[in-house]
């Protein structure tokens, strides 16, 4: 959630840190701050609001030049989003500065103990206690790395901590537990960040940090240990995209750019995984075929948009493999005492690979003896590292908070797995497997066609932007698409929106229909057995005064007289339609937010990666 940057090297640290924070703005935040070490002192500035507020403050009261600095964008947990609670937090004597991502669950008892010892706390945050604990610890353990390791052992919860000390001008020390942190290795300089995008303009060489590890960086060294001080082996990797991939590329909004990138993202996720005969290959899947043949239950766990991709995949997996599938909100999963066995497979979906609710759910699943397969877009992140196997989506960096291309590639990855599982188990799906796989392979071109014909969405947004509420209806895989369409509108346009299974209308929701209420309806292909039923649902809401916006395949004339607006989709099998129908709904939500004057890429109160429970 919070953005973290650390730097040590020959460049002006403040410039590097501010640039890194700017690249992390997409994560969502409500305040920002920096600290640099110069002249035997720590100089810090922090301001509530956007990064521009901090930059203006620094411009009016410049910081000294420095080769070492840390920076932070905060998403408030403990304490209001104001200047005082913004990070960094300093010890009473100003010798240590700390920034923090996560939640320290035992901070109240630690705070009370510090107050009892005469320490005066200035903020309402859990983070400030760490600065004071460190200041006390270095009196006993002068080495900053050793002191941080000692303090970490007294903390419970999720945290990434990054620390500088006035007496160590060429050192940044950080600790990680249940919260993202990555090292960027440069030439004569090194970086720390919560996301590689913060330092991608300087180096593509990154180092994964594991659970309960401390890293110490100087301009020429990187030292990683566990919390007990034991050296640990690290995994280095190269980031495969560059700084240009994280820029807007001529688009007004990151979200518009990422919507436009979806054909390529889907194509890249399919690359090398379906051959010309339609056979699916997942050669790097670290689950042996004996286990795959013995799976008796699949549980998909995820949050938000990723949860909707799991709901869509349930239809395909059950249809193609005949294995029962449950789809669970990760935040609820482990609290209901789910039944798991060694023949259960849990599929954990997370764009960032750091979603705390999903991470804790998969850890619970592994403790119960189940295997875990991760679907993830971020190489080297925690969830794939702790899973038994992973299928990476290849969506590239997704900067806008509201997910678009990550969602489509999650569906694709889940479909690939479903087809591969069906092939491995030899289900009745076999005869149709090649045809369906080739249909999936054709989807990038069809998504491109949807983008080419979606210009009318802006006009619809302008026409109905004053609506108080909007409903979305779908059946079968169209139902999760309706849920996703409603979620996007809530996230971006801050308005009431609900997705319903269309067949449930008469069981209560139809009471919401009133004159002029906009209702989006996702209509399955004509040959689908549910097609005529949902056309009847359109008639039901239209008869009660609803303004109907219908998504239907090309050539479907049956909906013409019942639709105020029609969005046409290329023909495809029913199970593939979510990859097409979702796209106009993404564009619509973006346009609605734009018409209302809202910040599309950074909607209020939201963060890109939710790294706290």
C-alpha positions in Angstrom: 0.0 0.0 0.0 2.5 2.6 1.2 5.3 3.5 -1.2 8.9 3.1 0.1 12.2 4.3 -1.5 15.7 4.2 -0.1 18.9 5.2 -1.9 22.7 5.4 -1.2 25.2 6.4 -3.9 26.8 9.3 -5.7 23.6 10.9 -7.0 21.6 13.6 -5.2 19.6 11.3 -2.9 16.6 13.7 -2.7 16.2 13.7 -6.5 16.3 9.8 -6.7 13.9 9.4 -3.8 11.3 12.0 -5.1 11.5 10.4 -8.5 10.9 7.0 -7.0 8.0 8.2 -4.9 6.4 9.7 -8.1 6.6 6.3 -9.7 4.9 4.8 -6.7 2.0 7.3 -6.6 -0.2 4.7 -8.3 -0.2 2.6 -5.1 -2.5 5.1 -3.4 -1.5 7.5 -0.5 -2.6 10.4 1.6 0.8 12.0 2.6 4.4 11.9 1.7 7.8 12.6 3.3 11.6 12.3 2.9 14.7 12.2 5.1 18.3 12.7 4.0 21.5 12.3 6.0 23.9 15.3 5.6 26.4 17.1 7.7 26.0 14.6 10.6 22.3 15.3 10.8 19.0 13.9 9.5 16.9 16.5 7.6 13.3 15.6 7.0 10.2 17.1 5.4 6.7 15.6 5.3 3.3 16.9 4.2 -0.2 15.6 4.0 -1.8 15.3 0.5 -0.2 14.8 -2.8 3.5 14.6 -3.5 3.3 18.1 -5.0 2.7 19.5 -1.5 5.9 18.0 -0.3 7.9 19.2 -3.3 6.5 22.7 -2.8 7.5 22.6 0.9 11.1 21.5 -0.1 11.3 24.2 -2.7 10.5 26.9 -0.2 12.9 25.4 2.4 15.6 23.3 0.6 17.3 20.3 2.1 21.0 19.9 2.1 22.6 17.8 -0.6 23.1 14.2 0.4 24.1 10.9 -1.0 21.7 8.9 1.3 18.0 9.3 1.6 14.6 7.6 2.2 11.1 8.5 1.2 7.6 7.4 1.8 4.0 7.8 0.6 1.6 6.9 3.4 -1.9 5.3 3.3 -3.2 5.9 6.8 -3.8 3.1 9.2 -3.0 4.4 12.6 -3.7 8.1 13.0 -5.3 10.7 10.7 -3.6 11.6 7.3 -1.9 14.8 8.5 1.6 16.3 8.5 2.4 15.0 12.0 1.4 11.4 11.2 3.2 11.4 7.8 6.5 9.5 7.6 9.4 9.6 8.3 9.3 9.5 12.0 12.4 10.5 14.0 13.6 9.4 17.4 13.5 12.1 20.2 17.2 13.0 19.7 16.8 13.1 15.9 19.5 10.5 15.4 17.3 7.9 13.6 14.6 8.2 11.0 12.1 5.4 10.1 9.6 4.8 7.4 7.2 1.9 7.5 4.7 -0.1 5.4 2.3 -2.4 7.3 0.8 -2.6 10.7 2.6 -3.2 14.0 -0.1 -5.1 16.0 1.5 -4.8 19.4 2.3 -1.1 19.1 -0.1 -0.1 21.9 1.8 -2.1 24.6 5.2 -0.9 23.2 4.0 2.7 23.2 2.7 2.5 26.7 6.1 1.1 27.9 7.9 3.9 26.1 5.7 6.5 27.7 6.3 4.9 31.1 10.0 5.3 30.4 9.6 9.0 29.8 9.5 9.1 26.0 7.3 11.8 24.5 5.5 10.6 21.3 4.5 13.2 18.8 2.2 11.2 16.5 -0.7 8.7 16.6 1.2 6.2 14.5 2.4 2.7 15.2 5.6 3.6 13.3 7.0 6.2 15.7 7.5 3.6 18.4 10.1 1.9 16.2 12.2 5.0 16.0 12.2 5.3 19.8 12.9 1.6 20.3 15.8 1.8 17.8 17.3 4.9 19.5 17.3 3.0 22.8 18.6 -0.2 21.2 21.7 1.4 19.6 22.8 2.5 23.0 23.2 -1.2 23.8 23.9 -2.5 20.3 25.7 0.3 18.4 25.6 -1.5 15.0 22.4 -0.2 13.3 21.8 -3.6 11.5 22.1 -5.5 14.8 19.9 -3.0 16.6 17.2 -3.3 13.9 17.3 -7.1 14.1 16.8 -7.0 17.9 13.9 -4.5 17.6 12.2 -6.6 14.9 12.1 -9.6 17.2 9.9 -7.6 19.6 7.4 -6.6 16.9 4.3 -8.5 15.8 2.3 -7.8 12.7 3.3 -6.9 9.1 6.0 -4.5 8.4 8.7 -3.2 6.1 10.9 -0.8 8.0 13.6 1.3 6.4 16.0 3.2 8.6 18.8 5.8 8.4 21.0 7.1 11.2 22.8 10.4 11.3 26.1 8.8 12.3 26.1 6.4 9.3 25.8 8.7 6.3 26.4 5.8 3.7 24.1 3.2 5.1 20.4 2.4 4.7 19.0 -0.6 6.7 15.7 -2.3 6.2 13.6 -5.2 7.5 10.8 -7.2 6.0 8.0 -9.3 7.4 4.8 -9.9 5.5 5.2 -6.7 3.5 6.9 -6.0 0.1 10.5 -4.9 -0.2 13.0 -5.3 -3.1 16.6 -4.3 -3.5 17.9 -2.6 -6.7 21.6 -3.3 -7.3 23.4 -0.6 -9.2 27.0 0.3 -10.1 28.4 2.2 -7.1 24.8 2.8 -5.8 22.0 0.7 -4.4 18.3 1.1 -3.9 15.4 -0.1 -1.7 11.8 0.1 -2.7 8.4 -1.5 -2.2 8.1 -1.9 -6.0 10.8 -2.2 -8.7 9.1 0.7 -10.6 10.7 3.1 -8.1 14.2 2.4 -9.3 13.7 1.0 -12.8 15.1 4.1 -14.4 18.4 3.4 -12.7 18.8 -0.4 -12.7 17.0 -3.5 -13.8 18.9 -5.7 -11.4 16.9 -6.7 -8.4 17.2 -9.0 -5.4 14.3 -10.8 -3.8 14.0 -10.4 0.0 12.4 -13.3 1.9 10.4 -13.4 5.1 11.9 -12.0 8.3 15.1 -10.7 6.7 17.2 -7.6 7.2 19.1 -5.9 4.4 22.0 -3.4 4.8 23.0 -1.3 1.7 25.9 0.9 1.1 27.0 2.3 -2.2 29.1 -0.8 -2.9 27.5 -3.6 -0.9 24.3 -5.5 -0.1 24.2 -7.6 3.0 21.1 -9.8 3.8 20.6 -11.7 7.0 17.7 -13.2 8.9 16.4 -11.6 12.1 19.0 -13.6 14.1 21.9 -12.2 12.1 22.6 -15.3 10.0 23.6 -14.7 6.4 21.0 -15.9 3.9 21.3 -16.7 0.2 19.5 -14.2 -2.1 17.9 -14.6 -5.5 18.8 -12.0 -8.1 16.7 -11.4 -11.2 16.4 -9.0 -14.0 13.3 -6.8 -14.5 12.1 -7.5 -18.0 10.5 -4.1 -18.6 12.0 -0.6 -18.6 11.0 2.8 -17.3 9.1 3.6 -20.5 6.6 0.8 -19.7 5.6 2.6 -16.6 5.0 5.9 -18.4 1.7 7.0 -19.9 3.0 6.8 -23.5 0.9 9.6 -24.9 -2.3 8.6 -23.1 -4.0 11.1 -20.7 -4.4 8.4 -18.1 -2.5 5.3 -17.0 -5.9 3.4 -17.0 -6.6 4.3 -20.6 -3.1 3.2 -21.6 -3.5 -0.1 -19.7 -6.9 -0.8 -21.2 -5.3 -0.3 -24.6 -2.5 -2.7 -23.7 -4.9 -5.5 -23.0 -4.6 -7.3 -26.4 -0.8 -7.4 -26.0 -1.0 -8.4 -22.3 -3.3 -11.3 -23.2 -1.1 -12.3 -26.1 2.0 -12.2 -23.9 0.3 -14.4 -21.3 -0.6 -16.9 -24.0 2.8 -16.9 -25.6 4.3 -20.3 -25.8 1.5 -21.9 -23.9 -0.8 -23.0 -26.8 0.7 -24.7 -29.9 -0.7 -24.8 -33.4 -2.6 -27.9 -32.7 -4.4 -26.3 -29.7 -2.4 -28.3 -27.1 -1.8 -26.4 -23.9 1.7 -26.5 -22.5 2.7 -25.4 -19.0 6.1 -27.0 -18.8 7.2 -24.9 -15.9 4.3 -25.8 -13.7 5.8 -27.3 -10.6 2.9 -29.7 -9.8 3.4 -33.3 -10.8 0.9 -35.1 -12.9 0.1 -37.6 -10.3 -1.1 -34.9 -8.0 -3.1 -33.2 -10.8 -4.9 -36.5 -11.5 -5.8 -36.9 -7.9 -7.2 -33.4 -7.1 -10.7 -33.8 -5.7 -11.4 -30.1 -4.9 -10.2 -26.7 -6.0 -10.6 -23.6 -3.9 -9.9 -20.2 -5.5 -9.1 -17.4 -3.1 -8.6 -13.8 -4.0 -9.8 -10.2 -3.3 -11.6 -7.6 -5.3 -11.1 -7.8 -9.0 -9.0 -10.9 -8.7 -11.9 -12.6 -6.9 -14.1 -11.9 -9.9 -11.6 -13.5 -12.2 -11.9 -16.6 -9.9 -15.7 -16.6 -10.2 -15.4 -16.6 -14.0 -12.8 -19.4 -13.9 -15.0 -21.6 -11.8 -17.4 -22.1 -14.7 -14.6 -23.1 -17.0 -12.7 -25.3 -14.6 -15.8 -27.3 -13.6 -17.0 -27.6 -17.1 -13.7 -28.8 -18.5 -12.3 -30.9 -15.7 -15.5 -32.0 -13.7 -13.7 -31.0 -10.5 -15.8 -29.1 -7.9 -14.6 -25.5 -7.4 -15.2 -23.1 -4.6 -14.4 -19.4 -4.9 -13.6 -17.7 -1.6 -12.9 -14.1 -0.5 -9.4 -14.4 0.9 -10.3 -12.1 3.8 -12.9 -14.6 4.9 -11.3 -17.9 3.9 -9.3 -19.0 6.9 -11.8 -17.8 9.5 -14.5 -20.3 8.5 -12.4 -23.4 9.2 -12.4 -24.7 5.6 -12.1 -28.4 4.9 -8.7 -29.0 3.1 -6.8 -32.2 2.5 -3.6 -33.2 0.6 -5.7 -33.7 -2.5 -7.1 -30.2 -2.4 -5.6 -27.5 -4.6 -5.9 -23.8 -3.5 -5.4 -21.2 -6.3 -4.3 -17.9 -4.9 -4.7 -14.9 -7.3 -2.9 -11.6 -6.8 -1.7 -9.1 -9.3 1.0 -7.8 -6.9 1.8 -11.0 -5.2 1.7 -9.1 -1.9 -2.0 -8.9 -1.1 -2.0 -9.6 2.6 -5.4 -11.3 2.9 -4.5 -13.7 0.0 -1.1 -14.4 1.4 -2.5 -15.3 4.8 -5.2 -17.5 3.2 -2.6 -19.4 1.2 -0.3 -19.8 4.3 -3.3 -21.3 6.1 -4.0 -23.6 3.3 -0.4 -24.9 3.2 -0.5 -25.4 7.0 -3.6 -27.7 6.4 -1.7 -29.8 3.9 -3.1 -28.4 0.7 -1.1 -27.5 -2.4 -1.1 -23.9 -3.5 -1.0 -22.6 -7.1 -0.4 -18.8 -7.4 -1.6 -16.7 -10.3 0.5 -13.6 -10.2 1.8 -10.7 -12.3 4.9 -9.8 -10.2 8.0 -11.9 -10.5 9.7 -12.6 -7.2 6.9 -11.4 -5.0 5.9 -13.2 -1.8 2.8 -15.2 -2.9 4.5 -17.0 -5.8 7.6 -17.6 -3.7 5.6 -19.3 -1.0 3.4 -21.3 -3.3 4.0 -24.8 -4.5 3.6 -23.6 -8.1 3.0 -20.4 -10.0 1.6 -19.3 -13.4 2.8 -15.8 -14.1 0.6 -13.5 -16.1 2.6 -11.2 -18.4 0.6 -8.0 -18.2 3.5 -5.8 -17.6 3.4 -3.0 -15.0 -0.1 -1.9 -14.0 0.0 1.6 -12.6 -3.6 2.7 -12.3 -5.2 1.6 -9.0 -8.3 0.1 -10.7 -7.2 -3.2 -12.3 -7.8 -3.8 -16.0 -5.2 -5.8 -17.9 -4.3 -7.7 -14.8 -7.9 -8.9 -14.6 -8.0 -10.2 -18.2 -4.6 -12.0 -17.9 -5.7 -13.6 -14.7 -8.7 -15.1 -16.5 -6.4 -16.3 -19.3 -4.0 -17.9 -16.9 -6.8 -19.7 -15.1 -8.3 -20.9 -18.4 -4.9 -22.2 -19.4 -4.6 -24.1 -16.2 -8.1 -25.5 -16.6 -7.3 -26.7 -20.1 -4.0 -28.2 -19.0 -5.7 -29.9 -16.1 -8.4 -31.3 -18.4 -5.7 -32.6 -20.8 -3.7 -34.2 -17.9 -6.8 -35.9 -16.4 -8.2 -37.0 -19.8 -11.7 -35.7 -19.2 -14.5 -35.7 -21.7 -13.4 -32.2 -22.6 -10.7 -33.8 -24.8 -12.4 -33.7 -28.2 -13.2 -30.0 -28.0 -10.0 -29.1 -26.3 -8.0 -28.0 -29.3 -10.9 -25.9 -30.7 -11.4 -24.1 -27.5 -7.7 -23.5 -26.9 -7.4 -22.0 -30.4 -10.4 -19.8 -29.6 -8.6 -18.6 -26.5 -5.5 -17.9 -28.7 -7.7 -15.7 -31.0 -8.9 -13.4 -28.2 -6.2 -10.7 -28.4 -7.4 -9.8 -31.9 -11.0 -9.8 -30.8 -10.2 -7.6 -27.8 -8.5 -5.2 -30.2 -11.8 -5.1 -32.2 -13.7 -4.2 -29.1 -11.3 -1.3 -28.4 -11.7 -0.1 -32.0 -15.5 0.1 -31.7 -15.8 1.4 -28.1 -15.8 5.1 -28.9 -19.6 5.4 -28.2 -19.0 4.6 -24.5 -18.0 8.2 -23.8 -21.3 9.5 -25.1 -23.2 7.1 -22.9 -21.2 8.3 -19.9 -22.0 11.9 -20.6 -25.7 11.0 -21.0 -26.2 9.2 -17.7 -23.5 10.7 -15.5 -26.1 12.3 -13.2 -27.6 8.9 -12.3 -27.7 8.1 -8.6 -27.3 4.4 -9.2 -26.4 2.0 -12.0 -27.2 -1.8 -12.1 -25.4 -4.5 -14.0 -27.0 -7.8 -14.9 -25.5 -11.0 -16.2 -26.0 -14.8 -16.2 -23.4 -17.6 -16.1 -20.0 -16.0 -16.7 -21.7 -12.8 -17.4 -22.7 -12.5 -13.7 -19.1 -12.0 -12.5 -18.6 -9.6 -15.4 -21.5 -7.6 -14.0 -19.9 -7.7 -10.5 -16.7 -6.4 -12.0 -18.5 -3.6 -13.9 -20.1 -2.5 -10.8 -16.9 -2.6 -8.8 -15.1 -0.4 -11.4 -17.8 2.2 -11.1 -17.7 2.2 -7.3 -13.9 2.5 -7.4 -13.6 5.3 -9.9 -16.9 7.3 -10.0 -17.8 7.0 -6.3 -21.4 6.0 -7.0 -23.7 3.3 -6.0 -23.5 0.4 -8.4 -24.5 -3.3 -8.0 -24.1 -6.4 -10.1 -26.8 -9.0 -10.0 -27.4 -12.5 -11.4 -30.2 -11.6 -13.9 -32.3 -14.6 -12.9 -32.4 -13.2 -9.3 -34.2 -10.0 -10.4 -37.6 -11.3 -9.5 -36.4 -12.5 -6.1 -36.0 -8.9 -4.8 -33.7 -6.6 -6.8 -36.4 -5.7 -9.4 -37.8 -3.4 -6.6 -34.9 -1.1 -7.4 -35.9 -0.5 -11.0 -37.5 2.9 -11.5 -37.9 5.3 -14.4 -34.6 6.3 -16.0 -32.4 3.9 -13.9 -29.5 2.9 -16.1 -29.1 -0.9 -16.3 -26.2 -2.7 -18.1 -27.0 -6.2 -19.4 -24.4 -8.7 -20.6 -26.1 -10.9 -23.1 -24.6 -14.3 -23.8 -24.1 -15.5 -27.4 -27.2 -16.4 -29.4 -26.5 -20.1 -29.2 -26.2 -20.1 -25.4 -29.2 -21.7 -23.6 -29.4 -18.6 -21.4 -29.7 -16.1 -24.2 -33.5 -16.0 -24.5 -33.8 -15.9 -20.7 -31.7 -12.8 -20.3 -33.6 -11.1 -23.2 -36.7 -11.6 -21.1 -34.9 -10.0 -18.2 -34.1 -7.0 -20.4 -37.8 -6.7 -21.2 -38.7 -6.9 -17.5 -36.5 -4.0 -16.5 -37.4 -2.0 -19.7 -41.1 -2.4 -18.9 -40.5 -0.7 -15.5 -38.8 2.3 -17.0 -35.1 1.3 -16.9 -32.6 2.8 -19.5 -31.0 -0.3 -20.9 -27.4 -0.5 -22.1 -26.9 -3.9 -23.7 -23.7 -5.7 -24.5 -24.4 -8.3 -27.2 -22.6 -10.2 -29.9 -22.5 -9.0 -33.5 -25.6 -10.1 -35.4 -27.8 -10.5 -32.4 -30.9 -8.6 -33.5 -33.2 -10.0 -30.8 -32.2 -7.2 -28.4 -32.6 -4.2 -30.7 -36.1 -3.2 -29.7 -35.3 -3.5 -26.0 -32.0 -1.6 -25.8 -31.5 2.2 -25.5 -27.9 1.6 -26.3 -26.1 -1.4 -27.7 -22.4 -2.3 -27.4 -21.4 -4.9 -30.0 -19.0 -7.7 -29.2 -17.2 -10.0 -31.6 -18.7 -13.5 -31.8 -17.0 -16.1 -29.5 -17.9 -19.0 -27.3 -19.8 -18.2 -24.1 -16.9 -18.9 -21.8 -14.6 -16.5 -23.7 -17.1 -13.6 -23.7 -15.9 -12.1 -20.3 -12.6 -11.3 -22.0 -14.5 -9.0 -24.4 -17.5 -7.8 -22.4 -15.3 -6.5 -19.6 -13.5 -4.0 -21.8 -16.4 -1.6 -22.6 -17.3 -1.6 -18.9 -13.8 -0.6 -18.0 -13.9 2.2 -20.5 -17.3 3.3 -19.3 -16.2 3.6 -15.6 -13.1 5.5 -16.7 -15.3 7.9 -18.7 -17.8 8.3 -15.9 -15.1 9.3 -13.5 -13.6 11.7 -16.0 -16.9 13.4 -16.7 -17.4 13.8 -12.9 -13.9 15.3 -12.6 -12.4 12.6 -10.5 -8.8 11.3 -10.4 -9.1 8.1 -12.4 -5.6 6.7 -11.8 -5.6 7.4 -8.0 -9.1 7.1 -6.6 -9.7 8.2 -3.1 -9.1 5.9 -0.1 -7.8 3.1 -2.4 -4.3 1.5 -2.7 -3.0 -0.6 -5.6 -1.5 -3.3 -3.4 -3.3 -4.0 -0.1 -0.5 -5.2 2.1 -2.4 -5.1 5.5 -5.3 -7.2 6.7 
